[in-house]
Amino acid sequence: MRELSFTELDSERTELLPTRETLTFGNYNWANIVASNSSMALNAASLYAVANSAAAQTIVVTQG
């Protein structure tokens, strides 16, 4: 990497992008997100019982 001079920085230009609506159904620019978390545990509540648990997570993203 090399350092930039003030002259080089002053010569830089930016341009704004045109505005557009997002996440609307009118122009097919949308995202559908569905998330699900679940867990189940079982303990027999007896002498020397061991509790086991299983957890699952699912995230589905659909973009059009």
PQR file with spaces between the fields and no chain letter, atoms N, CA, C, O and H, PARSE charges and radii, in Angstrom:
ATOM       1  N    MET     1       0.832   -1.179    0.000 -0.4000 1.5000
ATOM       2  CA   MET     1       0.000    0.000    0.000 -0.0000 2.0000
ATOM       3  C    MET     1       0.874    1.239    0.000  0.5500 1.7000
ATOM       4  O    MET     1       1.932    1.284    0.628 -0.5500 1.4000
ATOM       5  N    ARG     2       0.404    2.237   -0.718 -0.4000 1.5000
ATOM       6  CA   ARG     2       1.137    3.494   -0.709 -0.0000 2.0000
ATOM       7  C    ARG     2       0.225    4.583   -0.173  0.5500 1.7000
ATOM       8  O    ARG     2      -0.999    4.469   -0.233 -0.5500 1.4000
ATOM       9  H    ARG     2      -0.455    2.201   -1.228  0.4000 1.0000
ATOM      10  N    GLU     3       0.818    5.619    0.341 -0.4000 1.5000
ATOM      11  CA   GLU     3       0.040    6.716    0.886 -0.0000 2.0000
ATOM      12  C    GLU     3      -0.484    7.605   -0.230  0.5500 1.7000
ATOM      13  O    GLU     3       0.165    7.777   -1.261 -0.5500 1.4000
ATOM      14  H    GLU     3       1.812    5.712    0.390  0.4000 1.0000
ATOM      15  N    LEU     4      -1.674    8.170   -0.009 -0.4000 1.5000
ATOM      16  CA   LEU     4      -2.267    9.092   -0.968 -0.0000 2.0000
ATOM      17  C    LEU     4      -1.947   10.519   -0.565  0.5500 1.7000
ATOM      18  O    LEU     4      -1.891   10.859    0.617 -0.5500 1.4000
ATOM      19  H    LEU     4      -2.201    8.030    0.829  0.4000 1.0000
ATOM      20  N    SER     5      -1.740   11.338   -1.572 -0.4000 1.5000
ATOM      21  CA   SER     5      -1.495   12.755   -1.287 -0.0000 2.0000
ATOM      22  C    SER     5      -2.833   13.481   -1.192  0.5500 1.7000
ATOM      23  O    SER     5      -3.864   12.947   -1.602 -0.5500 1.4000
ATOM      24  H    SER     5      -1.786   11.062   -2.532  0.4000 1.0000
ATOM      25  N    PHE     6      -2.815   14.698   -0.652 -0.4000 1.5000
ATOM      26  CA   PHE     6      -4.033   15.499   -0.570 -0.0000 2.0000
ATOM      27  C    PHE     6      -4.564   15.837   -1.961  0.5500 1.7000
ATOM      28  O    PHE     6      -5.775   15.952   -2.147 -0.5500 1.4000
ATOM      29  H    PHE     6      -1.977   15.132   -0.319  0.4000 1.0000
ATOM      30  N    THR     7      -3.686   15.993   -2.921 -0.4000 1.5000
ATOM      31  CA   THR     7      -4.113   16.280   -4.287 -0.0000 2.0000
ATOM      32  C    THR     7      -4.903   15.104   -4.862  0.5500 1.7000
ATOM      33  O    THR     7      -5.932   15.297   -5.509 -0.5500 1.4000
ATOM      34  H    THR     7      -2.702   15.899   -2.770  0.4000 1.0000
ATOM      35  N    GLU     8      -4.418   13.889   -4.622 -0.4000 1.5000
ATOM      36  CA   GLU     8      -5.120   12.704   -5.104 -0.0000 2.0000
ATOM      37  C    GLU     8      -6.479   12.556   -4.405  0.5500 1.7000
ATOM      38  O    GLU     8      -7.472   12.203   -5.041 -0.5500 1.4000
ATOM      39  H    GLU     8      -3.582   13.731   -4.097  0.4000 1.0000
ATOM      40  N    LEU     9      -6.517   12.826   -3.108 -0.4000 1.5000
ATOM      41  CA   LEU     9      -7.780   12.734   -2.381 -0.0000 2.0000
ATOM      42  C    LEU     9      -8.778   13.782   -2.860  0.5500 1.7000
ATOM      43  O    LEU     9      -9.970   13.494   -2.966 -0.5500 1.4000
ATOM      44  H    LEU     9      -5.711   13.113   -2.591  0.4000 1.0000
ATOM      45  N    ASP    10      -8.312   14.986   -3.149 -0.4000 1.5000
ATOM      46  CA   ASP    10      -9.193   16.043   -3.635 -0.0000 2.0000
ATOM      47  C    ASP    10      -9.758   15.734   -5.018  0.5500 1.7000
ATOM      48  O    ASP    10     -10.836   16.216   -5.365 -0.5500 1.4000
ATOM      49  H    ASP    10      -7.343   15.220   -3.063  0.4000 1.0000
ATOM      50  N    SER    11      -9.046   14.936   -5.810 -0.4000 1.5000
ATOM      51  CA   SER    11      -9.514   14.624   -7.159 -0.0000 2.0000
ATOM      52  C    SER    11     -10.547   13.495   -7.169  0.5500 1.7000
ATOM      53  O    SER    11     -11.173   13.253   -8.201 -0.5500 1.4000
ATOM      54  H    SER    11      -8.170   14.544   -5.528  0.4000 1.0000
ATOM      55  N    GLU    12     -10.737   12.802   -6.045 -0.4000 1.5000
ATOM      56  CA   GLU    12     -11.715   11.717   -5.975 -0.0000 2.0000
ATOM      57  C    GLU    12     -13.135   12.275   -6.008  0.5500 1.7000
ATOM      58  O    GLU    12     -13.408   13.324   -5.424 -0.5500 1.4000
ATOM      59  H    GLU    12     -10.229   12.999   -5.207  0.4000 1.0000
ATOM      60  N    ARG    13     -14.044   11.568   -6.695 -0.4000 1.5000
ATOM      61  CA   ARG    13     -15.432   11.978   -6.797 -0.0000 2.0000
ATOM      62  C    ARG    13     -16.324   10.793   -6.446  0.5500 1.7000
ATOM      63  O    ARG    13     -15.964    9.635   -6.657 -0.5500 1.4000
ATOM      64  H    ARG    13     -13.822   10.715   -7.169  0.4000 1.0000
ATOM      65  N    THR    14     -17.484   11.111   -5.911 -0.4000 1.5000
ATOM      66  CA   THR    14     -18.463   10.069   -5.595 -0.0000 2.0000
ATOM      67  C    THR    14     -19.746   10.344   -6.354  0.5500 1.7000
ATOM      68  O    THR    14     -20.017   11.474   -6.761 -0.5500 1.4000
ATOM      69  H    THR    14     -17.776   12.052   -5.740  0.4000 1.0000
ATOM      70  N    GLU    15     -20.522    9.305   -6.535 -0.4000 1.5000
ATOM      71  CA   GLU    15     -21.803    9.431   -7.219 -0.0000 2.0000
ATOM      72  C    GLU    15     -22.825    8.615   -6.446  0.5500 1.7000
ATOM      73  O    GLU    15     -22.577    7.452   -6.128 -0.5500 1.4000
ATOM      74  H    GLU    15     -20.302    8.387   -6.204  0.4000 1.0000
ATOM      75  N    LEU    16     -23.960    9.207   -6.145 -0.4000 1.5000
ATOM      76  CA   LEU    16     -25.014    8.504   -5.436 -0.0000 2.0000
ATOM      77  C    LEU    16     -25.762    7.587   -6.379  0.5500 1.7000
ATOM      78  O    LEU    16     -26.008    7.927   -7.537 -0.5500 1.4000
ATOM      79  H    LEU    16     -24.161   10.152   -6.404  0.4000 1.0000
ATOM      80  N    LEU    17     -26.118    6.426   -5.873 -0.4000 1.5000
ATOM      81  CA   LEU    17     -26.913    5.490   -6.655 -0.0000 2.0000
ATOM      82  C    LEU    17     -28.362    5.947   -6.651  0.5500 1.7000
ATOM      83  O    LEU    17     -28.789    6.607   -5.703 -0.5500 1.4000
ATOM      84  H    LEU    17     -25.919    6.150   -4.933  0.4000 1.0000
ATOM      85  N    PRO    18     -29.129    5.619   -7.678 -0.5600 1.5000
ATOM      86  CA   PRO    18     -30.548    6.003   -7.689  0.2800 2.0000
ATOM      87  C    PRO    18     -31.294    5.280   -6.565  0.5500 1.7000
ATOM      88  O    PRO    18     -30.966    4.147   -6.216 -0.5500 1.4000
ATOM      89  N    THR    19     -32.298    5.951   -6.008 -0.4000 1.5000
ATOM      90  CA   THR    19     -33.060    5.334   -4.925 -0.0000 2.0000
ATOM      91  C    THR    19     -33.975    4.261   -5.476  0.5500 1.7000
ATOM      92  O    THR    19     -34.417    4.329   -6.623 -0.5500 1.4000
ATOM      93  H    THR    19     -32.564    6.872   -6.292  0.4000 1.0000
ATOM      94  N    ARG    20     -34.252    3.278   -4.654 -0.4000 1.5000
ATOM      95  CA   ARG    20     -35.214    2.246   -5.022 -0.0000 2.0000
ATOM      96  C    ARG    20     -35.855    1.702   -3.754  0.5500 1.7000
ATOM      97  O    ARG    20     -35.253    1.715   -2.680 -0.5500 1.4000
ATOM      98  H    ARG    20     -33.893    3.222   -3.722  0.4000 1.0000
ATOM      99  N    GLU    21     -37.055    1.236   -3.896 -0.4000 1.5000
ATOM     100  CA   GLU    21     -37.780    0.672   -2.766 -0.0000 2.0000
ATOM     101  C    GLU    21     -37.298   -0.763   -2.547  0.5500 1.7000
ATOM     102  O    GLU    21     -37.058   -1.499   -3.503 -0.5500 1.4000
ATOM     103  H    GLU    21     -37.543    1.226   -4.768  0.4000 1.0000
ATOM     104  N    THR    22     -37.162   -1.147   -1.286 -0.4000 1.5000
ATOM     105  CA   THR    22     -36.751   -2.514   -0.974 -0.0000 2.0000
ATOM     106  C    THR    22     -37.822   -3.194   -0.134  0.5500 1.7000
ATOM     107  O    THR    22     -38.643   -2.544    0.513 -0.5500 1.4000
ATOM     108  H    THR    22     -37.358   -0.549   -0.509  0.4000 1.0000
ATOM     109  N    LEU    23     -37.787   -4.492   -0.162 -0.4000 1.5000
ATOM     110  CA   LEU    23     -38.718   -5.332    0.579 -0.0000 2.0000
ATOM     111  C    LEU    23     -40.178   -4.995    0.285  0.5500 1.7000
ATOM     112  O    LEU    23     -41.006   -4.959    1.196 -0.5500 1.4000
ATOM     113  H    LEU    23     -37.120   -5.020   -0.687  0.4000 1.0000
ATOM     114  N    THR    24     -40.485   -4.753   -0.965 -0.4000 1.5000
ATOM     115  CA   THR    24     -41.863   -4.534   -1.383 -0.0000 2.0000
ATOM     116  C    THR    24     -42.239   -5.619   -2.377  0.5500 1.7000
ATOM     117  O    THR    24     -41.368   -6.220   -3.007 -0.5500 1.4000
ATOM     118  H    THR    24     -39.813   -4.782   -1.704  0.4000 1.0000
ATOM     119  N    PHE    25     -43.524   -5.867   -2.518 -0.4000 1.5000
ATOM     120  CA   PHE    25     -43.972   -6.909   -3.422 -0.0000 2.0000
ATOM     121  C    PHE    25     -44.224   -6.384   -4.825  0.5500 1.7000
ATOM     122  O    PHE    25     -44.405   -7.172   -5.753 -0.5500 1.4000
ATOM     123  H    PHE    25     -44.231   -5.379   -2.007  0.4000 1.0000
ATOM     124  N    GLY    26     -44.240   -5.063   -4.999 -0.4000 1.5000
ATOM     125  CA   GLY    26     -44.550   -4.494   -6.295 -0.0000 2.0000
ATOM     126  C    GLY    26     -43.464   -4.704   -7.335  0.5500 1.7000
ATOM     127  O    GLY    26     -43.778   -4.789   -8.522 -0.5500 1.4000
ATOM     128  H    GLY    26     -44.094   -4.422   -4.245  0.4000 1.0000
ATOM     129  N    ASN    27     -42.201   -4.790   -6.941 -0.4000 1.5000
ATOM     130  CA   ASN    27     -41.131   -4.918   -7.929 -0.0000 2.0000
ATOM     131  C    ASN    27     -40.283   -6.181   -7.724  0.5500 1.7000
ATOM     132  O    ASN    27     -39.137   -6.230   -8.172 -0.5500 1.4000
ATOM     133  H    ASN    27     -41.946   -4.720   -5.977  0.4000 1.0000
ATOM     134  N    TYR    28     -40.822   -7.181   -7.065 -0.4000 1.5000
ATOM     135  CA   TYR    28     -40.164   -8.468   -6.852 -0.0000 2.0000
ATOM     136  C    TYR    28     -38.868   -8.380   -6.064  0.5500 1.7000
ATOM     137  O    TYR    28     -38.047   -9.295   -6.125 -0.5500 1.4000
ATOM     138  H    TYR    28     -41.753   -7.141   -6.701  0.4000 1.0000
ATOM     139  N    ASN    29     -38.671   -7.299   -5.329 -0.4000 1.5000
ATOM     140  CA   ASN    29     -37.460   -7.166   -4.513 -0.0000 2.0000
ATOM     141  C    ASN    29     -37.850   -7.358   -3.053  0.5500 1.7000
ATOM     142  O    ASN    29     -38.083   -6.386   -2.335 -0.5500 1.4000
ATOM     143  H    ASN    29     -39.338   -6.556   -5.279  0.4000 1.0000
ATOM     144  N    TRP    30     -37.920   -8.609   -2.616 -0.4000 1.5000
ATOM     145  CA   TRP    30     -38.369   -8.898   -1.272 -0.0000 2.0000
ATOM     146  C    TRP    30     -37.593  -10.084   -0.716  0.5500 1.7000
ATOM     147  O    TRP    30     -36.947  -10.825   -1.457 -0.5500 1.4000
ATOM     148  H    TRP    30     -37.730   -9.399   -3.199  0.4000 1.0000
ATOM     149  N    ALA    31     -37.669  -10.250    0.594 -0.4000 1.5000
ATOM     150  CA   ALA    31     -37.046  -11.391    1.256 -0.0000 2.0000
ATOM     151  C    ALA    31     -38.021  -11.961    2.276  0.5500 1.7000
ATOM     152  O    ALA    31     -38.630  -11.212    3.040 -0.5500 1.4000
ATOM     153  H    ALA    31     -38.195   -9.649    1.195  0.4000 1.0000
ATOM     154  N    ASN    32     -38.169  -13.256    2.292 -0.4000 1.5000
ATOM     155  CA   ASN    32     -39.027  -13.949    3.242 -0.0000 2.0000
ATOM     156  C    ASN    32     -38.135  -14.757    4.168  0.5500 1.7000
ATOM     157  O    ASN    32     -37.373  -15.606    3.705 -0.5500 1.4000
ATOM     158  H    ASN    32     -37.674  -13.864    1.671  0.4000 1.0000
ATOM     159  N    ILE    33     -38.216  -14.506    5.479 -0.4000 1.5000
ATOM     160  CA   ILE    33     -37.360  -15.189    6.448 -0.0000 2.0000
ATOM     161  C    ILE    33     -38.237  -15.911    7.459  0.5500 1.7000
ATOM     162  O    ILE    33     -39.133  -15.312    8.054 -0.5500 1.4000
ATOM     163  H    ILE    33     -38.835  -13.816    5.856  0.4000 1.0000
ATOM     164  N    VAL    34     -37.979  -17.191    7.649 -0.4000 1.5000
ATOM     165  CA   VAL    34     -38.704  -18.003    8.618 -0.0000 2.0000
ATOM     166  C    VAL    34     -37.668  -18.656    9.520  0.5500 1.7000
ATOM     167  O    VAL    34     -36.739  -19.305    9.038 -0.5500 1.4000
ATOM     168  H    VAL    34     -37.252  -17.678    7.165  0.4000 1.0000
ATOM     169  N    ALA    35     -37.825  -18.484   10.834 -0.4000 1.5000
ATOM     170  CA   ALA    35     -36.888  -19.080   11.787 -0.0000 2.0000
ATOM     171  C    ALA    35     -37.655  -19.910   12.803  0.5500 1.7000
ATOM     172  O    ALA    35     -38.759  -19.542   13.204 -0.5500 1.4000
ATOM     173  H    ALA    35     -38.580  -17.957   11.226  0.4000 1.0000
ATOM     174  N    SER    36     -37.076  -21.021   13.217 -0.4000 1.5000
ATOM     175  CA   SER    36     -37.721  -21.901   14.181 -0.0000 2.0000
ATOM     176  C    SER    36     -36.661  -22.455   15.131  0.5500 1.7000
ATOM     177  O    SER    36     -35.621  -22.951   14.699 -0.5500 1.4000
ATOM     178  H    SER    36     -36.178  -21.320   12.891  0.4000 1.0000
ATOM     179  N    ASN    37     -36.941  -22.364   16.426 -0.4000 1.5000
ATOM     180  CA   ASN    37     -36.073  -22.955   17.448 -0.0000 2.0000
ATOM     181  C    ASN    37     -36.909  -23.906   18.288  0.5500 1.7000
ATOM     182  O    ASN    37     -38.029  -23.569   18.673 -0.5500 1.4000
ATOM     183  H    ASN    37     -37.787  -21.961   16.777  0.4000 1.0000
ATOM     184  N    SER    38     -36.388  -25.074   18.573 -0.4000 1.5000
ATOM     185  CA   SER    38     -37.119  -26.021   19.409 -0.0000 2.0000
ATOM     186  C    SER    38     -36.135  -26.837   20.237  0.5500 1.7000
ATOM     187  O    SER    38     -35.002  -27.082   19.823 -0.5500 1.4000
ATOM     188  H    SER    38     -35.479  -25.348   18.260  0.4000 1.0000
ATOM     189  N    SER    39     -36.593  -27.251   21.413 -0.4000 1.5000
ATOM     190  CA   SER    39     -35.760  -28.064   22.293 -0.0000 2.0000
ATOM     191  C    SER    39     -36.662  -28.973   23.115  0.5500 1.7000
ATOM     192  O    SER    39     -37.790  -28.607   23.446 -0.5500 1.4000
ATOM     193  H    SER    39     -37.513  -27.052   21.748  0.4000 1.0000
ATOM     194  N    MET    40     -36.163  -30.153   23.438 -0.4000 1.5000
ATOM     195  CA   MET    40     -36.923  -31.086   24.254 -0.0000 2.0000
ATOM     196  C    MET    40     -35.973  -31.748   25.238  0.5500 1.7000
ATOM     197  O    MET    40     -34.871  -32.152   24.868 -0.5500 1.4000
ATOM     198  H    MET    40     -35.247  -30.450   23.169  0.4000 1.0000
ATOM     199  N    ALA    41     -36.399  -31.860   26.494 -0.4000 1.5000
ATOM     200  CA   ALA    41     -35.586  -32.513   27.520 -0.0000 2.0000
ATOM     201  C    ALA    41     -36.431  -33.536   28.247  0.5500 1.7000
ATOM     202  O    ALA    41     -37.643  -33.368   28.381 -0.5500 1.4000
ATOM     203  H    ALA    41     -37.294  -31.531   26.796  0.4000 1.0000
ATOM     204  N    LEU    42     -35.790  -34.605   28.720 -0.4000 1.5000
ATOM     205  CA   LEU    42     -36.490  -35.661   29.446 -0.0000 2.0000
ATOM     206  C    LEU    42     -35.644  -36.067   30.635  0.5500 1.7000
ATOM     207  O    LEU    42     -34.455  -36.356   30.497 -0.5500 1.4000
ATOM     208  H    LEU    42     -34.805  -34.742   28.611  0.4000 1.0000
ATOM     209  N    ASN    43     -36.267  -36.087   31.806 -0.4000 1.5000
ATOM     210  CA   ASN    43     -35.606  -36.552   33.017 -0.0000 2.0000
ATOM     211  C    ASN    43     -36.575  -37.482   33.723  0.5500 1.7000
ATOM     212  O    ASN    43     -37.696  -37.086   34.044 -0.5500 1.4000
ATOM     213  H    ASN    43     -37.233  -35.853   31.918  0.4000 1.0000
ATOM     214  N    ALA    44     -36.155  -38.707   33.967 -0.4000 1.5000
ATOM     215  CA   ALA    44     -37.046  -39.714   34.552 -0.0000 2.0000
ATOM     216  C    ALA    44     -37.272  -39.484   36.043  0.5500 1.7000
ATOM     217  O    ALA    44     -38.118  -40.160   36.630 -0.5500 1.4000
ATOM     218  H    ALA    44     -35.245  -39.029   33.707  0.4000 1.0000
ATOM     219  N    ALA    45     -36.559  -38.568   36.674 -0.4000 1.5000
ATOM     220  CA   ALA    45     -36.743  -38.218   38.093 -0.0000 2.0000
ATOM     221  C    ALA    45     -36.605  -39.416   39.020  0.5500 1.7000
ATOM     222  O    ALA    45     -37.329  -39.525   40.009 -0.5500 1.4000
ATOM     223  H    ALA    45     -35.873  -38.019   36.197  0.4000 1.0000
ATOM     224  N    SER    46     -35.709  -40.283   38.714 -0.4000 1.5000
ATOM     225  CA   SER    46     -35.445  -41.411   39.589 -0.0000 2.0000
ATOM     226  C    SER    46     -33.989  -41.364   40.022  0.5500 1.7000
ATOM     227  O    SER    46     -33.210  -40.560   39.509 -0.5500 1.4000
ATOM     228  H    SER    46     -35.121  -40.194   37.910  0.4000 1.0000
ATOM     229  N    LEU    47     -33.625  -42.218   40.958 -0.4000 1.5000
ATOM     230  CA   LEU    47     -32.259  -42.266   41.469 -0.0000 2.0000
ATOM     231  C    LEU    47     -31.286  -42.537   40.322  0.5500 1.7000
ATOM     232  O    LEU    47     -31.492  -43.451   39.523 -0.5500 1.4000
ATOM     233  H    LEU    47     -34.258  -42.870   41.375  0.4000 1.0000
ATOM     234  N    TYR    48     -30.239  -41.743   40.252 -0.4000 1.5000
ATOM     235  CA   TYR    48     -29.222  -41.838   39.200 -0.0000 2.0000
ATOM     236  C    TYR    48     -29.784  -41.511   37.802  0.5500 1.7000
ATOM     237  O    TYR    48     -29.276  -42.005   36.796 -0.5500 1.4000
ATOM     238  H    TYR    48     -30.072  -41.001   40.901  0.4000 1.0000
ATOM     239  N    ALA    49     -30.806  -40.699   37.752 -0.4000 1.5000
ATOM     240  CA   ALA    49     -31.395  -40.334   36.470 -0.0000 2.0000
ATOM     241  C    ALA    49     -30.466  -39.381   35.715  0.5500 1.7000
ATOM     242  O    ALA    49     -29.735  -38.601   36.325 -0.5500 1.4000
ATOM     243  H    ALA    49     -31.219  -40.298   38.569  0.4000 1.0000
ATOM     244  N    VAL    50     -30.501  -39.451   34.419 -0.4000 1.5000
ATOM     245  CA   VAL    50     -29.705  -38.590   33.554 -0.0000 2.0000
ATOM     246  C    VAL    50     -30.661  -37.835   32.636  0.5500 1.7000
ATOM     247  O    VAL    50     -31.544  -38.427   32.016 -0.5500 1.4000
ATOM     248  H    VAL    50     -31.095  -40.085   33.923  0.4000 1.0000
ATOM     249  N    ALA    51     -30.472  -36.529   32.559 -0.4000 1.5000
ATOM     250  CA   ALA    51     -31.318  -35.729   31.671 -0.0000 2.0000
ATOM     251  C    ALA    51     -30.632  -35.576   30.326  0.5500 1.7000
ATOM     252  O    ALA    51     -29.457  -35.215   30.258 -0.5500 1.4000
ATOM     253  H    ALA    51     -29.754  -36.048   33.062  0.4000 1.0000
ATOM     254  N    ASN    52     -31.350  -35.844   29.279 -0.4000 1.5000
ATOM     255  CA   ASN    52     -30.852  -35.670   27.923 -0.0000 2.0000
ATOM     256  C    ASN    52     -31.670  -34.587   27.240  0.5500 1.7000
ATOM     257  O    ASN    52     -32.875  -34.471   27.464 -0.5500 1.4000
ATOM     258  H    ASN    52     -32.305  -36.137   29.335  0.4000 1.0000
ATOM     259  N    SER    53     -31.019  -33.810   26.419 -0.4000 1.5000
ATOM     260  CA   SER    53     -31.717  -32.747   25.707 -0.0000 2.0000
ATOM     261  C    SER    53     -31.217  -32.686   24.273  0.5500 1.7000
ATOM     262  O    SER    53     -30.040  -32.910   23.994 -0.5500 1.4000
ATOM     263  H    SER    53     -30.040  -33.905   26.236  0.4000 1.0000
ATOM     264  N    ALA    54     -32.130  -32.380   23.385 -0.4000 1.5000
ATOM     265  CA   ALA    54     -31.773  -32.196   21.985 -0.0000 2.0000
ATOM     266  C    ALA    54     -32.371  -30.870   21.526  0.5500 1.7000
ATOM     267  O    ALA    54     -33.506  -30.546   21.874 -0.5500 1.4000
ATOM     268  H    ALA    54     -33.086  -32.198   23.612  0.4000 1.0000
ATOM     269  N    ALA    55     -31.624  -30.116   20.761 -0.4000 1.5000
ATOM     270  CA   ALA    55     -32.099  -28.811   20.264 -0.0000 2.0000
ATOM     271  C    ALA    55     -31.857  -28.743   18.769  0.5500 1.7000
ATOM     272  O    ALA    55     -30.900  -29.315   18.246 -0.5500 1.4000
ATOM     273  H    ALA    55     -30.701  -30.379   20.478  0.4000 1.0000
ATOM     274  N    ALA    56     -32.747  -28.030   18.095 -0.4000 1.5000
ATOM     275  CA   ALA    56     -32.624  -27.849   16.652 -0.0000 2.0000
ATOM     276  C    ALA    56     -32.978  -26.422   16.289  0.5500 1.7000
ATOM     277  O    ALA    56     -33.838  -25.808   16.920 -0.5500 1.4000
ATOM     278  H    ALA    56     -33.524  -27.566   18.520  0.4000 1.0000
ATOM     279  N    GLN    57     -32.319  -25.895   15.278 -0.4000 1.5000
ATOM     280  CA   GLN    57     -32.598  -24.553   14.797 -0.0000 2.0000
ATOM     281  C    GLN    57     -32.636  -24.597   13.274  0.5500 1.7000
ATOM     282  O    GLN    57     -31.778  -25.209   12.638 -0.5500 1.4000
ATOM     283  H    GLN    57     -31.620  -26.394   14.765  0.4000 1.0000
ATOM     284  N    THR    58     -33.640  -23.939   12.699 -0.4000 1.5000
ATOM     285  CA   THR    58     -33.781  -23.881   11.247 -0.0000 2.0000
ATOM     286  C    THR    58     -34.062  -22.454   10.839  0.5500 1.7000
ATOM     287  O    THR    58     -34.930  -21.797   11.414 -0.5500 1.4000
ATOM     288  H    THR    58     -34.336  -23.441   13.217  0.4000 1.0000
ATOM     289  N    ILE    59     -33.323  -21.963    9.837 -0.4000 1.5000
ATOM     290  CA   ILE    59     -33.551  -20.635    9.279 -0.0000 2.0000
ATOM     291  C    ILE    59     -33.618  -20.784    7.758  0.5500 1.7000
ATOM     292  O    ILE    59     -32.694  -21.303    7.132 -0.5500 1.4000
ATOM     293  H    ILE    59     -32.618  -22.497    9.370  0.4000 1.0000
ATOM     294  N    VAL    60     -34.720  -20.322    7.179 -0.4000 1.5000
ATOM     295  CA   VAL    60     -34.920  -20.396    5.743 -0.0000 2.0000
ATOM     296  C    VAL    60     -35.097  -18.983    5.208  0.5500 1.7000
ATOM     297  O    VAL    60     -35.951  -18.240    5.691 -0.5500 1.4000
ATOM     298  H    VAL    60     -35.471  -19.900    7.688  0.4000 1.0000
ATOM     299  N    VAL    61     -34.295  -18.604    4.213 -0.4000 1.5000
ATOM     300  CA   VAL    61     -34.389  -17.272    3.606 -0.0000 2.0000
ATOM     301  C    VAL    61     -34.691  -17.462    2.123  0.5500 1.7000
ATOM     302  O    VAL    61     -33.969  -18.165    1.416 -0.5500 1.4000
ATOM     303  H    VAL    61     -33.601  -19.208    3.820  0.4000 1.0000
ATOM     304  N    THR    62     -35.767  -16.828    1.664 -0.4000 1.5000
ATOM     305  CA   THR    62     -36.144  -16.865    0.257 -0.0000 2.0000
ATOM     306  C    THR    62     -36.166  -15.428   -0.242  0.5500 1.7000
ATOM     307  O    THR    62     -36.820  -14.573    0.355 -0.5500 1.4000
ATOM     308  H    THR    62     -36.354  -16.258    2.238  0.4000 1.0000
ATOM     309  N    GLN    63     -35.468  -15.160   -1.316 -0.4000 1.5000
ATOM     310  CA   GLN    63     -35.420  -13.804   -1.848 -0.0000 2.0000
ATOM     311  C    GLN    63     -35.871  -13.822   -3.293  0.5500 1.7000
ATOM     312  O    GLN    63     -35.486  -14.692   -4.076 -0.5500 1.4000
ATOM     313  H    GLN    63     -34.937  -15.854   -1.801  0.4000 1.0000
ATOM     314  N    GLY    64     -36.699  -12.839   -3.631 -0.4000 1.5000
ATOM     315  CA   GLY    64     -37.211  -12.791   -4.995 -0.0000 2.0000
ATOM     316  C    GLY    64     -36.844  -11.513   -5.671  0.5500 1.7000
ATOM     317  O    GLY    64     -37.197  -11.306   -6.832 -0.5500 1.4000
ATOM     318  H    GLY    64     -37.011  -12.133   -2.995  0.4000 1.0000
